[in-house]
Amino acid sequence: MALLLLPMVGYMSANSLVEESKMRGSSLATSLAVRAVDPILARDFLRLKNMVDEQSRVEDIVYAFVQDKSGHVMAHTFQRRFPVDLLTANGLAEDGKLHIQLLEDGSRRMYDFAVPVQVSDGQLGVVRIGLSTARINRSVQHQITLMAGLFAGALIIATSIGTYFARRVTVRLGLLRAHAEEMLTGNLNIQSSPAGGVHCWERRNCELTECPAHGETRRRCWYIAGTMCPDCDNESNFQCRLQSCRVCSVYRQNAGDEIQDLAETFDVMAVSLKTHINELRSADRSLRDQQRLMRTILDMTPDRVSLMDATMRYQACNKGFADSVGVSIAEVVGKTDFDLFYEGEAEERHMAARDILQSGRRIDTQIQIKGEGSQRWFHVVCVPVLDADGRIDGLLRTDRDISDIKGYENQLIQAQKMESLGLLAGGVAHEINTPLGIILGYSQLLQEDVDAGGQMYDDLVIIEKQTKVCKKIVADLLGFSRQTDSAKREMCFNNSVLEAVSLVRHTFKLDKVNILTEMDDRYPIIYGDPEKLKQVWINLLTNARDAMGVDGGTILIRTKLDTPAGIVSVWVADCGVGISKDKLKNIFDPFYSTKAVGQGTGLGLSVSFGIIEDHDGEIVTMSPLPEGFGFPECDGACGPGTVFEINLPLDHQSRDGSTEA
C-alpha cells in the first residue's frame, strides 16, 4: 500500500513545490516591476541595472531583464550578449497581466515570468525573470526521498510490530490447533488456557464444599452450571450467566483477550467432552454387561426363547432355539417360521403368532410335536411386545420341553392305577386266601383217605400242588399290598445271605445251577428285618436261576463291607440271558415281568425294591455284567449276565429319628 501511495504523494508534493516556485517567481518579478517604476521614470538606468543584478544573486534566478514599453531591453543580468530569441519566448498575457512560460534551452528548463511595469497612467515596460526548475526538481526529489524514507521506516516499523503481534496470535492459534488435533486423537487431558489464575473459591476463601465450582481447577466458575454464587444468575442460560459474571472481581482478574476466551472455551469443551465420553463408556460397559448377562441367562435356560417383529420375522433368539432349528443365532435373524420349521409346525406357529399380533391376547398352552419316530411335549407361552405408545410391536415366545414331566406324569398316573390295582388285588387275595387254605387242607386230608398211586390220589396231588401255587401268588399279592411294620433288629448280614443260599442251593442244583459265594470275612452287622431281607435274597436268586437256560449256569454272591462309606453291599450276579436296556427301567414296576406267562407274577422285584427302600438302602441293576467284575468261567452257554447290587447302611435311623447301629 505504501508503494502505491508513494508516487501519488510525490506527484502531489511536486505540484505543490512547482506552484510554490511559480508563486515565488511571480513575487520576485512583481517586486522587481514595482521597484523598477521609479528608475524608469527617472531614467536612472544605473539603479535599474543594480536592481536587476540583485536578482541574479538569488540562487535559482537564471536571468532577469527589464524592457521598456517598446520592447527594448533597458537592463539585464546576462554577462555576454543578450539572447534575442528570449524576447519573443514569453510575453504579457492578453489582459496585460502576469504570464508564466516554461522554457528550455537544451540543457536546462526554467519558468519565465513576464510582469508589466505599471504606473497609474499606463504601462512603462515589462520585467522578465527566468527561474530555474533545478531547485524545484531538487526540492521535489528531496521531498520524495524524504517521504520514501518515512514510508519505508513506517512500513518497517509497522511490519515489525505487525509481525510481532501476528506472531503472538499465530503461536497461540497454532497451540489451539495442536490441541484440537490432540483432541481428535483422543487426548482430552490438555489445557489450552494459561495455567494459574484465580478461582472463585480461592479468592473468596469459600467454604461451600457442596458448590459445583469448589475445588474446580480446569474450569472457571462461569462455565459451571448450578454454582452457589449469590451474584450469579444460575437460572438463565450461559450467556445471561456470563453477563452477570462480568461485574465479578474474579472474572475481571482472569479476563483476557478473545484468544484466551477461546482457549478457556476449548478447555471447557474438552472437559465436557471427556465427561460425556466417560459417561458413555460407563453406560456402554453397563449395557454390555447387561447384554452379556441377559445372553448368558437366555443361553443357559433350556427353554427355546424367540422374539419376532410385527412382520413375523425373527429378530432374536437364544441358543436353545437356534440349536433346535439347526442354525446359528445370527442366521435366525430375519427368517420366518417357514424358513426354519417343517410346513405343518410352521403353519401352526404362524397362525398362533398372527392371532396374537391381531388380538394382543397371551397364549399359554401345551402342544405336542411329532417328529420322525418321536414325539415331544412343549409348554408354550407367547405374549405380545408393546412399544412406548402401547402398540403391538412384536411377540415373545418361549417353548419349554416338558416331555420328561409328561413322562413322569404318565408314570404317576400309572403308579396310581397300579396302587389301586394292588389294593384291589390285595383285597381279592385276602378274600380267597382262606378258601384256598381250606381247599389245600381238604385235599391233603383226602390224600390220607385214598390209596396212593390211584387216579384219585394223583388228582388230589395236582389239586394240592396248584393250590400251593395259588397261595404263593396270593402271598405275594398280600406282601405287595400290605404295608406291614418291619421287625428290625441287629443281624449278621453274611448269615442272612448264607441262610437264603442254603435254602435254595439244593433245588438249584437240580436245575444245574451252581451258587458261588465270596463273603466278606469281617461279618458286618446291620440293623434290619432278617425275614424280609431273606425274602429279597431268595427273590434275586430265583430270578437269577430263571435267567439260565436248560443247561443251567453259575450264580455268584459277593458281599463287601465298606466301613469308611458306612455301607455293606451284596452283588447277585448270573450268567443268564441278561436284560435289555429298554426293559431295565421297568423291572421294578409291579406286575412287570419278562418271563413267560405262568412263570412269574412280576411282583418279586417290586416287593424286593420296597423292602430295600424300607431299610434306607438302594438297589441297582446292571446288564450285561460290567468289565472287571470278576465273574468265574461258566461251563455251559454263558450270556451277557445280570448283576443286582444292594447297598445297605450300617447306621440305621429309626422312625423316631434316633440313630441306631
C-alpha positions as CSV (number, residue, x, y, z in Angstrom):
1,M,0.0,0.0,0.0
2,A,2.9,2.4,0.9
3,L,4.5,1.7,-2.5
4,L,1.2,2.6,-4.2
5,L,0.8,5.8,-2.2
6,L,4.4,7.0,-2.5
7,P,4.1,8.1,-6.3
8,M,0.8,9.7,-5.7
9,V,2.1,11.6,-2.7
10,G,5.3,12.5,-4.6
11,Y,3.3,13.8,-7.5
12,M,1.2,15.9,-5.2
13,S,4.3,17.2,-3.4
14,A,6.0,18.1,-6.7
15,N,3.0,20.0,-7.9
16,S,2.9,21.9,-4.6
17,L,6.5,22.8,-4.9
18,V,6.0,23.9,-8.6
19,E,3.1,26.1,-7.7
20,E,5.1,27.5,-4.7
21,S,8.0,28.2,-7.0
22,K,5.7,29.9,-9.5
23,M,4.3,32.0,-6.7
24,R,7.8,32.8,-5.6
25,G,8.9,33.7,-9.1
26,S,5.8,35.8,-9.6
27,S,6.5,37.7,-6.3
28,L,10.1,38.3,-7.3
29,A,9.0,39.6,-10.8
30,T,6.2,41.7,-9.4
31,S,8.5,43.1,-6.7
32,L,11.1,44.0,-9.3
33,A,8.4,45.6,-11.5
34,V,7.2,47.7,-8.7
35,R,10.7,48.8,-7.7
36,A,11.6,49.5,-11.4
37,V,9.0,52.2,-11.9
38,D,10.9,54.9,-10.1
39,P,14.3,54.3,-12.0
40,I,12.4,54.1,-15.3
41,L,10.6,57.3,-14.7
42,A,13.8,58.9,-13.5
43,R,15.7,57.4,-16.4
44,D,18.2,56.2,-13.8
45,F,19.5,53.2,-15.7
46,L,22.3,52.5,-13.3
47,R,20.0,52.0,-10.4
48,L,17.8,49.9,-12.7
49,K,20.9,47.9,-13.6
50,N,21.7,47.4,-9.9
51,M,18.2,46.3,-9.1
52,V,18.3,43.8,-12.0
53,D,21.7,42.5,-10.9
54,E,20.4,42.0,-7.4
55,Q,18.1,39.4,-8.8
56,S,21.0,37.4,-10.2
57,R,22.2,36.8,-6.7
58,V,19.1,34.8,-6.0
59,E,20.2,31.2,-6.2
60,D,17.7,29.8,-8.8
61,I,17.2,33.1,-10.8
62,V,18.8,32.3,-14.2
63,Y,18.3,35.7,-15.7
64,A,16.4,39.0,-15.2
65,F,15.9,41.9,-17.5
66,V,13.6,44.9,-18.0
67,Q,12.1,46.1,-21.3
68,D,10.6,49.4,-22.0
69,K,7.1,49.7,-23.5
70,S,8.7,49.5,-26.9
71,G,10.3,46.1,-26.1
72,H,13.9,47.4,-25.8
73,V,15.9,45.9,-23.1
74,M,16.9,48.5,-20.5
75,A,18.8,46.3,-18.1
76,H,19.6,42.6,-17.9
77,T,21.8,40.1,-16.0
78,F,23.4,38.4,-18.9
79,Q,27.3,38.7,-18.9
80,R,27.7,38.3,-22.6
81,R,25.4,39.2,-25.3
82,F,21.7,39.2,-24.7
83,P,19.8,36.3,-26.3
84,V,17.5,38.0,-28.7
85,D,15.2,34.8,-29.0
86,L,14.3,35.2,-25.4
87,L,12.4,38.5,-26.2
88,T,9.8,36.6,-28.1
89,A,9.8,33.4,-26.0
90,N,7.3,34.9,-23.5
91,G,5.2,38.0,-23.1
92,L,2.4,39.5,-21.1
93,A,-1.0,37.9,-21.2
94,E,-3.7,39.3,-23.4
95,D,-5.2,41.1,-20.4
96,G,-1.7,42.7,-19.7
97,K,-1.2,40.7,-16.6
98,L,1.4,38.2,-15.4
99,H,2.2,35.4,-17.7
100,I,4.4,32.3,-17.0
101,Q,6.0,30.3,-19.7
102,L,8.1,27.1,-19.3
103,L,11.3,27.4,-21.4
104,E,14.1,25.0,-22.3
105,D,17.5,25.9,-23.7
106,G,18.7,22.3,-24.3
107,S,20.5,21.8,-21.0
108,R,18.0,23.1,-18.5
109,R,14.4,24.1,-18.0
110,M,13.2,27.3,-16.4
111,Y,10.0,29.2,-15.8
112,D,9.9,32.7,-17.5
113,F,7.8,35.3,-15.6
114,A,6.6,38.3,-17.6
115,V,5.2,41.1,-15.3
116,P,4.2,44.6,-16.5
117,V,5.8,47.7,-15.0
118,Q,2.9,50.0,-14.5
119,V,2.1,53.3,-13.1
120,S,-1.3,54.8,-12.7
121,D,-1.5,56.3,-16.2
122,G,-0.1,53.3,-18.1
123,Q,2.5,50.6,-18.7
124,L,6.2,51.6,-18.6
125,G,7.6,48.3,-19.6
126,V,8.0,44.6,-18.8
127,V,10.0,42.8,-16.3
128,R,11.2,39.3,-17.2
129,I,12.7,36.8,-14.8
130,G,13.9,33.3,-15.5
131,L,13.5,30.9,-12.6
132,S,15.4,27.6,-12.9
133,T,13.5,24.4,-12.3
134,A,16.6,22.6,-11.0
135,R,15.9,23.8,-7.5
136,I,12.3,22.8,-7.8
137,N,13.4,19.4,-9.0
138,R,15.9,19.0,-6.2
139,S,13.3,20.0,-3.7
140,V,10.8,17.6,-5.2
141,Q,13.5,14.9,-5.3
142,H,14.4,15.6,-1.7
143,Q,10.7,15.6,-0.7
144,I,10.1,12.3,-2.4
145,T,13.3,10.8,-0.9
146,L,12.3,12.0,2.5
147,M,8.8,10.7,2.1
148,A,10.1,7.4,0.8
149,G,12.3,7.1,3.8
150,L,9.5,8.0,6.1
151,F,7.2,5.5,4.3
152,A,9.9,2.8,4.4
153,G,10.6,3.4,8.1
154,A,7.0,3.5,8.9
155,L,6.5,0.3,6.8
156,I,9.3,-1.4,8.6
157,I,8.1,-0.4,12.0
158,A,4.5,-1.3,11.1
159,T,5.7,-4.6,9.6
160,S,7.8,-5.4,12.7
161,I,5.0,-4.5,15.1
162,G,2.5,-6.4,13.0
163,T,4.8,-9.4,12.7
164,Y,5.3,-9.4,16.4
165,F,1.7,-9.3,17.2
166,A,0.9,-11.7,14.4
167,R,3.5,-14.0,15.8
168,R,1.9,-13.9,19.2
169,V,-1.5,-14.5,17.7
170,T,-0.4,-17.2,15.3
171,V,1.6,-19.0,18.1
172,R,-1.5,-19.1,20.3
173,L,-3.7,-20.1,17.4
174,G,-1.2,-22.8,16.5
175,L,-1.3,-24.1,20.0
176,L,-5.1,-24.2,19.8
177,R,-4.9,-26.1,16.5
178,A,-2.3,-28.6,18.0
179,H,-4.6,-29.1,21.0
180,A,-7.6,-29.6,18.6
181,E,-5.6,-32.2,16.7
182,E,-4.7,-34.0,20.0
183,M,-8.4,-34.0,20.9
184,L,-9.1,-35.7,17.6
185,T,-6.6,-38.4,18.6
186,G,-8.4,-38.9,21.9
187,N,-6.2,-36.9,24.2
188,L,-8.7,-34.8,26.3
189,N,-6.3,-34.1,29.2
190,I,-4.9,-30.9,27.5
191,Q,-5.1,-27.4,28.8
192,S,-5.1,-24.5,26.2
193,S,-5.8,-21.6,28.6
194,P,-3.0,-20.1,30.6
195,A,-2.1,-22.0,33.7
196,G,-2.7,-20.5,37.1
197,G,-5.2,-17.7,37.6
198,V,-7.5,-17.2,40.5
199,H,-10.6,-19.2,41.1
200,C,-13.7,-18.1,42.9
201,W,-13.3,-20.5,45.8
202,E,-9.6,-19.3,46.2
203,R,-10.3,-15.6,46.1
204,R,-13.3,-15.7,48.4
205,N,-11.9,-18.4,50.7
206,C,-15.2,-20.2,50.1
207,E,-16.2,-23.0,52.4
208,L,-19.1,-24.1,50.3
209,T,-17.7,-27.5,49.5
210,E,-21.0,-28.6,48.1
211,C,-20.8,-25.9,45.4
212,P,-20.0,-27.5,42.0
213,A,-17.3,-24.8,41.4
214,H,-15.5,-25.6,44.7
215,G,-12.1,-27.2,44.0
216,E,-12.5,-27.0,40.3
217,T,-9.2,-26.1,38.7
218,R,-9.8,-26.7,35.0
219,R,-13.0,-24.6,34.5
220,R,-13.9,-21.1,35.6
221,C,-17.0,-20.7,37.7
222,W,-18.9,-19.0,34.9
223,Y,-18.6,-22.2,32.8
224,I,-20.1,-24.3,35.6
225,A,-23.9,-24.6,35.9
226,G,-25.5,-24.7,39.3
227,T,-22.9,-22.7,41.2
228,M,-24.0,-21.3,44.6
229,C,-22.7,-17.8,43.9
230,P,-25.4,-15.3,45.2
231,D,-24.5,-12.8,42.5
232,C,-24.7,-15.2,39.6
233,D,-27.8,-15.8,37.5
234,N,-27.8,-19.6,37.6
235,E,-31.3,-19.9,36.3
236,S,-30.7,-18.4,32.9
237,N,-28.7,-19.7,30.0
238,F,-24.9,-19.4,29.7
239,Q,-24.8,-16.0,28.0
240,C,-27.0,-14.5,30.7
241,R,-25.0,-16.1,33.4
242,L,-21.8,-14.9,31.8
243,Q,-23.2,-11.4,31.5
244,S,-23.9,-11.4,35.3
245,C,-20.3,-12.6,35.9
246,R,-18.7,-9.7,34.0
247,V,-19.1,-7.4,37.1
248,C,-17.4,-10.1,39.3
249,S,-13.9,-9.3,40.5
250,V,-12.8,-12.9,39.9
251,Y,-13.9,-12.6,36.3
252,R,-12.2,-9.3,35.7
253,Q,-9.0,-10.5,37.3
254,N,-8.9,-13.5,35.0
255,A,-10.3,-11.8,31.9
256,G,-8.0,-11.9,28.8
257,D,-8.3,-11.3,25.1
258,E,-10.5,-13.2,22.7
259,I,-7.9,-15.9,22.2
260,Q,-7.9,-16.6,25.9
261,D,-11.6,-16.8,25.9
262,L,-11.4,-19.2,23.0
263,A,-8.8,-21.3,24.9
264,E,-10.9,-21.4,28.0
265,T,-13.9,-22.4,26.0
266,F,-11.7,-25.0,24.4
267,D,-10.7,-26.4,27.8
268,V,-14.3,-26.5,28.9
269,M,-15.3,-28.3,25.8
270,A,-12.5,-30.8,26.3
271,V,-13.6,-31.4,30.0
272,S,-17.3,-31.7,29.0
273,L,-16.4,-34.0,26.1
274,K,-14.3,-36.2,28.4
275,T,-17.1,-36.3,31.0
276,H,-19.6,-37.3,28.3
277,I,-17.3,-39.9,26.9
278,N,-16.6,-41.4,30.3
279,E,-20.4,-41.4,30.9
280,L,-20.9,-43.0,27.5
281,R,-18.2,-45.6,28.2
282,S,-19.7,-46.4,31.6
283,A,-23.1,-46.7,30.0
284,D,-21.6,-48.8,27.3
285,R,-19.9,-51.1,29.8
286,S,-23.1,-51.4,31.8
287,L,-25.1,-52.1,28.6
288,R,-22.6,-54.7,27.5
289,D,-22.6,-56.3,31.0
290,Q,-26.4,-56.4,30.9
291,Q,-26.4,-57.8,27.4
292,R,-23.8,-60.4,28.4
293,L,-25.8,-61.3,31.5
294,M,-29.0,-61.4,29.5
295,R,-27.4,-63.5,26.8
296,T,-25.9,-65.9,29.4
297,I,-29.3,-66.3,31.1
298,L,-31.1,-66.8,27.8
299,D,-28.4,-69.3,26.6
300,M,-28.3,-71.2,29.9
301,T,-32.0,-71.8,30.0
302,P,-33.1,-74.9,28.2
303,D,-36.3,-73.2,27.1
304,R,-36.5,-72.1,23.4
305,V,-36.8,-68.3,23.5
306,S,-37.5,-66.2,20.4
307,L,-38.5,-62.7,19.5
308,M,-40.5,-61.8,16.4
309,D,-41.3,-58.3,15.0
310,A,-44.7,-57.2,13.6
311,T,-43.9,-58.7,10.2
312,M,-43.5,-62.1,11.9
313,R,-39.7,-62.2,11.2
314,Y,-37.3,-63.4,13.9
315,Q,-35.3,-60.6,15.5
316,A,-33.5,-62.5,18.2
317,C,-33.4,-65.9,19.9
318,N,-31.4,-67.8,22.5
319,K,-29.0,-70.7,21.9
320,G,-31.7,-73.3,22.8
321,F,-33.9,-72.1,20.0
322,A,-31.1,-71.9,17.5
323,D,-29.9,-75.4,18.3
324,S,-33.5,-76.7,17.9
325,V,-33.7,-75.4,14.4
326,G,-30.1,-76.4,13.5
327,V,-28.7,-72.9,12.6
328,S,-26.7,-70.3,14.4
329,I,-28.3,-67.3,16.3
330,A,-27.1,-64.9,13.6
331,E,-28.7,-66.9,10.9
332,V,-32.1,-66.9,12.6
333,V,-32.4,-63.1,12.4
334,G,-34.7,-62.1,9.6
335,K,-36.1,-65.5,8.9
336,T,-39.8,-66.6,9.1
337,D,-41.3,-69.8,10.6
338,F,-41.5,-71.3,7.1
339,D,-37.7,-70.9,6.7
340,L,-37.0,-72.7,10.0
341,F,-39.7,-75.4,10.6
342,Y,-41.5,-78.0,8.7
343,E,-44.6,-77.0,6.9
344,G,-47.1,-78.3,9.5
345,E,-45.3,-76.9,12.5
346,A,-44.5,-73.6,10.7
347,E,-48.2,-73.2,9.8
348,E,-49.2,-73.7,13.4
349,R,-46.7,-71.2,14.8
350,H,-47.5,-68.7,12.0
351,M,-51.3,-68.8,12.8
352,A,-50.6,-68.5,16.5
353,A,-48.3,-65.5,16.0
354,R,-50.8,-63.8,13.7
355,D,-53.6,-64.3,16.2
356,I,-51.5,-62.7,19.0
357,L,-50.5,-59.7,16.8
358,Q,-54.1,-59.1,15.9
359,S,-55.8,-59.7,19.2
360,G,-53.0,-59.0,21.7
361,R,-54.0,-62.0,23.8
362,R,-51.5,-64.1,25.6
363,I,-51.2,-67.8,24.8
364,D,-50.3,-70.3,27.5
365,T,-50.8,-73.8,26.3
366,Q,-49.2,-77.3,25.9
367,I,-48.6,-78.7,22.4
368,Q,-47.3,-82.0,21.1
369,I,-44.7,-82.0,18.3
370,K,-44.4,-85.3,16.5
371,G,-41.2,-86.0,14.7
372,E,-39.7,-88.9,12.9
373,G,-40.2,-91.8,15.4
374,S,-40.6,-89.5,18.4
375,Q,-42.9,-87.0,20.0
376,R,-42.2,-84.2,22.3
377,W,-44.4,-82.1,24.6
378,F,-43.8,-78.3,25.0
379,H,-45.3,-75.7,27.3
380,V,-45.7,-72.6,25.1
381,V,-46.1,-69.1,26.5
382,C,-46.5,-66.4,23.8
383,V,-47.0,-62.7,24.8
384,P,-47.2,-59.6,22.7
385,V,-44.4,-57.0,22.9
386,L,-45.6,-53.4,23.2
387,D,-43.8,-50.2,22.1
388,A,-43.7,-46.9,24.0
389,D,-47.1,-45.9,22.6
390,G,-48.7,-49.2,23.6
391,R,-48.9,-50.6,20.1
392,I,-48.0,-54.2,19.5
393,D,-44.5,-54.2,18.1
394,G,-43.8,-58.0,18.1
395,L,-44.2,-61.1,20.2
396,L,-42.0,-63.1,22.6
397,R,-42.4,-66.8,22.6
398,T,-40.9,-69.5,25.0
399,D,-41.2,-73.2,24.3
400,R,-40.3,-75.4,27.4
401,D,-39.7,-79.0,26.8
402,I,-42.0,-80.9,29.3
403,S,-41.6,-84.3,27.7
404,D,-39.9,-85.7,30.9
405,I,-42.6,-84.1,33.1
406,K,-45.2,-85.6,30.8
407,G,-43.4,-89.0,31.2
408,Y,-43.4,-88.6,35.0
409,E,-47.0,-87.6,34.9
410,N,-47.9,-90.7,32.9
411,Q,-45.8,-92.8,35.3
412,L,-47.6,-91.2,38.3
413,I,-50.9,-91.9,36.7
414,Q,-49.8,-95.5,36.0
415,A,-48.5,-95.8,39.6
416,Q,-51.8,-94.6,40.9
417,K,-53.5,-97.1,38.7
418,M,-51.2,-99.8,40.0
419,E,-51.7,-98.7,43.5
420,S,-55.5,-99.0,43.1
421,L,-54.9,-102.3,41.3
422,G,-52.7,-103.5,44.2
423,L,-55.3,-102.6,46.8
424,L,-57.9,-104.4,44.7
425,A,-55.6,-107.4,44.3
426,G,-54.8,-107.4,48.0
427,G,-58.4,-107.3,48.9
428,V,-59.2,-110.1,46.5
429,A,-56.2,-112.1,47.7
430,H,-57.3,-111.7,51.3
431,E,-60.7,-112.9,50.5
432,I,-59.6,-116.0,48.5
433,N,-56.7,-116.9,50.9
434,T,-59.0,-118.5,53.3
435,P,-60.9,-120.7,50.8
436,L,-57.5,-121.7,49.3
437,G,-56.3,-122.8,52.7
438,I,-59.5,-124.8,53.2
439,I,-59.0,-126.4,49.7
440,L,-55.4,-127.2,50.5
441,G,-56.3,-128.7,53.8
442,Y,-59.1,-130.8,52.5
443,S,-57.0,-132.0,49.6
444,Q,-54.3,-133.1,52.0
445,L,-56.9,-134.8,54.2
446,L,-58.4,-136.6,51.3
447,Q,-55.0,-137.9,50.2
448,E,-54.9,-139.8,53.5
449,D,-58.2,-141.5,52.7
450,V,-57.3,-142.8,49.3
451,D,-54.7,-145.3,48.1
452,A,-51.5,-143.8,46.9
453,G,-50.9,-144.4,43.2
454,G,-54.6,-144.3,42.3
455,Q,-56.1,-141.8,39.9
456,M,-57.9,-140.0,42.7
457,Y,-54.7,-139.7,44.7
458,D,-52.9,-138.2,41.7
459,D,-55.8,-135.8,41.2
460,L,-55.6,-134.7,44.8
461,V,-51.8,-134.2,44.5
462,I,-52.4,-132.0,41.4
463,I,-55.0,-130.1,43.4
464,E,-52.6,-129.7,46.3
465,K,-49.8,-128.5,44.0
466,Q,-51.9,-126.0,42.1
467,T,-53.4,-124.7,45.3
468,K,-49.9,-124.1,46.7
469,V,-49.1,-122.2,43.6
470,C,-52.2,-120.1,44.1
471,K,-51.3,-119.5,47.8
472,K,-47.9,-118.4,46.7
473,I,-49.4,-115.9,44.3
474,V,-51.8,-114.8,47.0
475,A,-49.0,-114.4,49.5
476,D,-47.1,-112.2,47.0
477,L,-50.1,-110.1,46.4
478,L,-50.6,-109.7,50.1
479,G,-47.0,-108.8,50.7
480,F,-47.1,-106.2,47.9
481,S,-50.3,-104.6,49.0
482,R,-49.8,-104.7,52.8
483,Q,-47.6,-102.0,54.4
484,T,-46.7,-104.2,57.4
485,D,-44.2,-103.0,60.0
486,S,-40.7,-104.4,59.8
487,A,-39.3,-106.5,62.7
488,K,-35.8,-104.9,62.6
489,R,-33.0,-105.9,64.9
490,E,-29.3,-106.3,64.8
491,M,-28.4,-109.1,62.5
492,C,-25.4,-110.6,60.7
493,F,-25.5,-109.6,57.1
494,N,-23.5,-112.6,55.8
495,N,-25.6,-115.0,57.8
496,S,-28.8,-113.7,56.3
497,V,-27.4,-114.2,52.8
498,L,-26.0,-117.6,53.5
499,E,-29.3,-118.8,55.0
500,A,-31.1,-117.8,51.8
501,V,-28.4,-119.6,49.8
502,S,-28.7,-122.8,51.8
503,L,-32.5,-122.8,51.4
504,V,-32.3,-122.8,47.5
505,R,-28.9,-124.4,46.9
506,H,-30.3,-128.0,46.7
507,T,-33.2,-127.0,44.5
508,F,-31.0,-125.0,42.2
509,K,-28.6,-128.0,41.8
510,L,-31.5,-129.9,40.4
511,D,-31.7,-127.3,37.7
512,K,-27.9,-127.4,37.1
513,V,-27.4,-124.0,38.7
514,N,-24.3,-123.7,40.9
515,I,-24.1,-120.9,43.6
516,L,-20.7,-119.5,44.4
517,T,-20.2,-117.2,47.4
518,E,-17.5,-114.6,48.2
519,M,-18.3,-113.4,51.6
520,D,-16.6,-110.6,53.5
521,D,-14.7,-112.2,56.4
522,R,-15.5,-109.4,58.7
523,Y,-19.1,-110.4,59.1
524,P,-20.8,-107.0,59.1
525,I,-23.6,-106.3,61.5
526,I,-26.6,-104.3,60.2
527,Y,-30.0,-103.3,61.6
528,G,-32.7,-104.9,59.6
529,D,-35.5,-107.4,59.3
530,P,-33.9,-110.8,58.7
531,E,-37.0,-112.4,57.2
532,K,-37.7,-109.6,54.7
533,L,-34.1,-109.4,53.7
534,K,-34.0,-113.2,53.3
535,Q,-37.1,-112.8,51.0
536,V,-35.1,-110.3,48.9
537,W,-32.1,-112.6,48.6
538,I,-34.4,-115.5,47.6
539,N,-36.2,-113.4,45.0
540,L,-32.9,-112.3,43.5
541,L,-31.6,-115.9,43.4
542,T,-34.8,-117.2,41.9
543,N,-34.7,-114.5,39.2
544,A,-31.0,-115.4,38.5
545,R,-31.9,-119.1,38.2
546,D,-34.8,-118.3,35.9
547,A,-32.5,-116.3,33.7
548,M,-30.5,-119.5,33.0
549,G,-31.2,-121.9,30.2
550,V,-31.9,-125.5,30.5
551,D,-28.2,-126.2,30.8
552,G,-28.0,-124.2,34.0
553,G,-25.2,-121.9,34.9
554,T,-23.5,-120.2,37.8
555,I,-24.7,-117.6,40.3
556,L,-22.1,-115.6,42.2
557,I,-23.0,-113.9,45.5
558,R,-20.4,-111.4,46.9
559,T,-20.5,-109.3,50.0
560,K,-18.2,-106.5,51.0
561,L,-18.1,-104.1,54.0
562,D,-17.1,-100.5,53.3
563,T,-16.5,-99.1,56.7
564,P,-15.5,-95.5,55.6
565,A,-18.6,-95.2,53.5
566,G,-20.7,-96.8,56.2
567,I,-22.4,-99.4,53.9
568,V,-22.4,-103.0,53.3
569,S,-23.0,-104.3,49.8
570,V,-24.1,-107.6,48.2
571,W,-23.9,-108.5,44.5
572,V,-26.0,-111.2,43.0
573,A,-24.7,-112.0,39.5
574,D,-25.6,-114.6,37.0
575,C,-24.5,-115.6,33.5
576,G,-28.1,-115.7,32.1
577,V,-29.6,-114.1,29.1
578,G,-29.4,-110.6,30.6
579,I,-31.9,-107.7,30.4
580,S,-32.2,-105.3,27.5
581,K,-31.8,-101.6,28.2
582,D,-35.4,-100.7,27.4
583,K,-36.6,-103.2,30.0
584,L,-34.2,-102.3,32.8
585,K,-36.2,-99.2,33.7
586,N,-39.4,-101.2,34.2
587,I,-38.2,-104.3,36.0
588,F,-39.2,-102.9,39.4
589,D,-42.7,-102.0,38.3
590,P,-45.4,-104.1,39.8
591,F,-46.7,-106.9,37.6
592,Y,-44.0,-106.3,35.1
593,S,-42.2,-109.5,34.1
594,T,-40.0,-110.6,31.3
595,K,-40.8,-114.3,32.0
596,A,-43.3,-116.4,30.1
597,V,-46.9,-116.4,31.1
598,G,-47.4,-118.6,34.1
599,Q,-43.8,-118.4,35.2
600,G,-43.9,-115.2,37.2
601,T,-46.3,-112.6,38.5
602,G,-43.9,-109.6,38.3
603,L,-44.2,-108.9,42.0
604,G,-40.8,-110.3,43.2
605,L,-38.6,-107.4,42.3
606,S,-41.3,-104.9,43.3
607,V,-41.5,-106.4,46.7
608,S,-37.7,-106.5,47.0
609,F,-37.4,-102.9,45.9
610,G,-39.9,-101.9,48.6
611,I,-38.0,-103.9,51.3
612,I,-34.6,-102.4,50.4
613,E,-36.1,-98.9,50.3
614,D,-37.6,-99.5,53.8
615,H,-34.1,-100.3,55.0
616,D,-32.8,-97.0,53.6
617,G,-30.8,-98.8,51.0
618,E,-30.6,-98.8,47.3
619,I,-30.8,-101.5,44.6
620,V,-29.1,-101.1,41.2
621,T,-29.2,-103.4,38.2
622,M,-26.6,-103.7,35.5
623,S,-26.8,-105.8,32.4
624,P,-24.6,-107.1,30.9
625,L,-22.0,-107.7,33.6
626,P,-19.6,-104.8,33.9
627,E,-16.0,-105.3,32.9
628,G,-13.7,-106.3,35.7
629,F,-16.5,-107.7,37.8
630,G,-14.6,-111.0,38.2
631,F,-17.3,-113.4,37.3
632,P,-16.0,-117.0,37.1
633,E,-15.8,-119.0,33.9
634,C,-19.1,-120.9,33.1
635,D,-19.2,-124.5,31.9
636,G,-22.2,-124.1,29.6
637,A,-23.6,-121.4,27.4
638,C,-22.8,-118.1,29.0
639,G,-25.0,-115.0,28.3
640,P,-24.2,-111.3,28.9
641,G,-25.5,-111.8,32.5
642,T,-27.0,-109.5,35.0
643,V,-25.9,-108.3,38.4
644,F,-28.0,-106.8,41.2
645,E,-26.2,-104.6,43.6
646,I,-27.8,-103.8,47.0
647,N,-26.2,-101.3,49.4
648,L,-27.5,-101.1,53.0
649,P,-26.3,-98.6,55.6
650,L,-24.6,-99.8,58.7
651,D,-26.1,-97.0,60.8
652,H,-29.8,-97.2,60.5
653,Q,-32.1,-94.3,61.5
654,S,-35.2,-95.4,63.3
655,R,-38.7,-94.0,62.6
656,D,-38.4,-91.7,65.6
657,G,-35.3,-90.0,64.3
658,S,-32.8,-91.7,66.6
659,T,-29.7,-93.3,65.1
660,E,-29.1,-97.0,65.8
661,A,-26.1,-99.1,64.9
